[in-house]
Amino acid sequence: MKSLNGSNRGITYQHELHVARHEKDLCSYAAAHVAACVATRHMVIAIFPKAVLEYLDDYLEREIPYFRATSFQAIQYLSLEADQICAEFMRNDWPDEIEFAKSVGGLAKRAICAARQSKVVISNGLGMSLALAGKMEAAVRAEELWIELLQHYPIDVHCFYTQEVFSASKSENLLSRLCSLHETQQFGAMHLQQQELKSA
């Protein structure tokens, strides 16, 4: 995992890249991360493929007794299918900057208002969904748009990918490019050990 912390004009945010070996590992990894955030009373938005969301729901229902409570769902946890969110901002197989700001930016703004004083954490599988659909360059562009969004909203964004995305990618140096994008804020960062990922 490589992390990035930053601030801009008084806005504090966290941007992290998480890479799991395969979907099963990603489900476990994301579920533990979301549960930990919920336990600390953060407002969590999970944006993943349907299969991952189903795993998350089952996991949270087991681990958090009040998970199904309407009040909890309304103020602390929201799950959204990545393909549906992508459809809102993709135009001709490419992320549209204006539509991304409307869709994802609007989601961030509403979450901040609903969370009040709580931190907003987005567990993000949008880039992974695009990459798995063969839209590697679109995934890179989506990460760039996240960076632009973070200049305006005090949220934490955790970007999840599976190793198979990089193994199947025909886009040159996709992993290193995504790592580089998570460093573009020019704040201190922990470096992802790429060799460790390759041998995992």
N, C-alpha and C positions, 0 to 999 in steps of 0.2 A: 504494500500500500504506500502511496505517496500522498502527502498532504500539503495543502497550501492554506495559509491564513493571511488575511489581508484586511485593509481598511482604506476607505476612500471618502473624503469629504465628511468624516464623522460616521460613515456607514461601515459597520464591522461585519465580516462574513467569513465563511470557511468553505473551501472548495477542495474536495478530495476525490481521488481516483482509486477505485477498488477493483482488483482483478481476481476472479475466482477461476479454478481449473475447469469447471464445467457447470451446467445448470444446477445440478444437485447441490454442489458446494455453494453456488451463488444463492440458492434458496436459503440454505442454513445461515450463510453469512449475512444476508440481507435481513432475515428474520431476527437474528440476534441483535443486529444493529438497530432495527426499528423498535424492538421490544425495550432495549436499553434507553432509547430516546423517549419512548412513551412513559417508562418508569420514572424518568426525571421531569415529567410533565411538559415535555415539548409538544408543540403541534407538529404532527408528522404527515407528510403527503408522500405516498408510495406510488410511483409511476413505473409499472413493469408490464411485461407480457402477461396474459391471462393466467397461465400456468403458475407463474411465480406469485401472483396476487392470491391465487387460491391457496397456495402453500402458506403464505403470510397470514391469511385469515385463519386457517386451521391452527397455526402455531400460536397466534395471539389469543385465540379463543381458549386454548389450553393453558397458556401462561398468565393471562390476565382475566380474572373472574368477571370483571365488569365490561369486558370487551364489546358485548352485544348491546350494551345500554345505549339508548338513543342519544343521551346527553354526551356520552363519551365519543360516539361517532361524529357528533356535530361539532365538537370543539377540540378534539385531540387527534383524530385520525381520519384520513381520507385516502381511499385507494382508487386509482384511475388506470385504465388500460393504455399502455404506451401507444399502441397502434391508433387508437382513437385520438389521442393528443397529437400524434404526428400528422394525422389527416387534417387537423385544424391549421397547421402552419406549412405543410408541404405543398409546393406548387411546381408542377412538372418535374417531380422527383427531386426537388431542391428546396431547402428550408428558406422560406420567405421571411426576411427580417421584420417587416411590419406585422405580418401575421403571427410570427413568433412572439413579438412584444405584446400583441393583443391576447393571444392564447395563454402562453406560459407566464408572461408578465402580469396579465390580469389575474391568473391563478395565484401568483405570489402576493399580489396586492391584497386580494380577498383573504388569503390565509393570514397575513399580518394583521389585518383588521379583526379577524375572528379570534386570533390568538391573544390579542391584547398585550399583556406583558410577557407572555411566554415566547420562547425562541421557536422559530419556524425552521423545520428540517425537511428537506426534500430528498428522498431516496430515488435517484434518477436512473431509469433504464431506457431513456429515449434514444441515446446514441447507440446503445447495444442493439435495440430493436431495428434501427436503420441499418446497422452494419450486418446483422444477421439476414436482413432482406437483400443484401448485396449492395447497399447504398453506402459504401465506405466513405466517399468524399462528403456525402451529405451528413454522415455522423460527425466528421471533423468540423464541418461548418456549424452544426448544432452546438458543439462544444464552444466554438467561438462566440456564438450568440448567448450562451450561458454566461460567459465571461462579461459580455457587455451588460447583461441583465443585473449581474452582481454589483455593478457600479451604482445601482439605484435602489436596491432592496437589501435590507439587513437579514439575509437568510443564509442557512448552511445548505450546501448542495453536495450530495455524495453520489458520484457517478459510478455505476456498476457495469462491469463487462465480464465476459467469460473468456478464458484463454482460447477457446475454439474460434472466437471472432478473429483473432490475430493469426491463427493457424490457417484459416480458410481465406484470409484476405489476399486479394490480388493488388491491393493498394500498397505501394512501396513504403516500408517503415511505418505502418499504421500505429503500432504500439509506441514507438518513440515520438511520433508526431502528437499523439494524444497526451503523452507525458509532458511534452514540451508545452502544449496548450495549458496544461494545469500549472505551468510555471510562468505564464505570461503576465501575471499580476506583479511580478518582480518583487515578491516578498519571499522571505526565507522558506525553503521547501526541503522536505526529506526526499531523497532520490530513490525512485523505484529501482530495485535490483533486477534488471532485465534478465541477467543470466540465471538468477534464481527462478524466475518465472519459466524460462525455457526448460529448465531441468525438473520442474515440478510435475 
